Amino acid sequence: MIDMTFQQQVNTRAQETIQLCYHCHKCTAGCPVAQDMVHGPDIILRMVQLGQKQEALTSPDIWLCAGCETCGARCPNDIDIAHVMDALRQIAVAEGVKPAVPNVKKFHDIFLTVVGLTGEMHEAGLMGAYELLSGDLFKDPSIMALAANLFVKGKVPVIPKFSKNRDRVKRVIEQSKK
Amino acid sequence: MEFSYYPGCSLHATGLEYDASTRAVFESLGVKLVEIEDWVCCGASSAHSVSADLALNLPAINVALAQEANHGDLLAPCAACFNRTKSADYALRHDPARRKAIEEAVNFSYTGNVHVRNPLDVVINDIGLDTVASKVARPLTGLKVVSYYGCLLVRPPHLMEFDDPENPTAMNRIVGTLGADVKDWSYATDCCGGSASLPRVDIATRLVSGLAQHAREAGAEAIVTACPLCQMNLEMRQAEKPNVPIFYFTELMGLAFGLPEARHWWGKHLIATTPVLSAAGLV
């Protein structure tokens, strides 16, 4: 299904002008994760131009983007493509589209839950919660050895620090969900 | 010289040695760092993935706190904190509509007096390489390294205003001033895949192992960085042995300055640093 309003929706959210893309493929050529994607960044931009909303939002590519900004820094038309990927993920989340790479979304959710509770990221809490909730713990045995090593080196504060400004953090997180 | 200091979450945990070495080196250079009280997480790299407002509002809380604290510019050693906080500052400085929205959400009034800075920039432009050279007590002669900037320090170029986005030289110049043998390579701003380090180990391992391999080919025995997320990912996900150790540039400054605290930093690394340092006669 073609949604002719999609390009405008993405332009507005990303504050970019996607119709400027003339498909030189420089973004895809320099993308460190293009080989892990199904389409690559330039085809995702083409989908946006053509109004292929469903295809773009359900693509794993938008969740695999590493946010390294190499694409945008090299784009001859100054499109911040990583920012467009941010906008596509944001639209997918806002419209309840199931993420094609659920673990990446799960990571972000856990991250923001921890930050909302303490005001500060507790890295060990994030890693532990992520590994347990994603099921990756059982796929990647090296993670236990790594956790133990970090603990021995004093890099895992046992008690999370609570910022006095955590209410402020909680408030901006709540606002962003509206 | 005085700065408001924002260590961020990583520097209190996996990046302990970056925090300790930054504090020690700046103190020895006569620069006072005053940690912002009750700073909050900048939200990197999750907030901007799910909400455009949250991506700016979270780091703007720290801009507000630094403004209240009034200890000068805001120094953020973590490349991710620097990137997110600078993005928020850019929106506050250049986009009146965004500024109004952020001010309302965070409940403060932006003055623009506080600039967001990175230690590489401060060492080069405020302290100066002449001063750095004058502090070197123990030149790092024989230590073969490559400088690695990664993504967040240099991109997007208009936001970061940092050096040259494709060919940055700040770290080369600093580490070179310390006497190290800095090798040229073409991968200084390639992505290490830090965001994939937990959810897609395969991607992170491929990108990290490639960087380590390219560093070896360039003749380097170690990689120097200014980002705790790169440092952690690069030490965690190297496939090939022996692993290449990853130093923070501030650690090498502390070592060259002959700071006694430096001996506490090496044991914090996941990859042993002693073989490389002792081969160069530095420990």
Interface residues (C-beta under 8 A of the other chain):
Chain A: R13 P32 V33 D36 L64 A66 G67 C68 E69 T70 G72 A73 D80 A82 H83 D86 A87 R89 Q90 V93 V101 N103 V104 K106 F107 H108 D109 F111 L112 V115 G119 E120 M121 H122 E123 A124 M127 Y130 E131 S134 D136 D140 L146 N149 L150 K153 G154 K155 V156 P157 K161 S163 K164 N165 R166 R168 V169 R171 V172 I173 Q175 S176 K177
Chain B: C9 S10 H12 A13 T14 L16 E37 D38 W39 V40 C41 G43 S45 S46 A47 H48 S49 V50 S51 A52 D53 L54 A55 N57 L58 I61 L65 A105 V106 N107 C151 V154 R155 P156 P157 P165 E166 T189 D190 C191 G193 G194 S195 A196 L198 P199 R200 V201 I203 L207 M236 G267 K268 L270
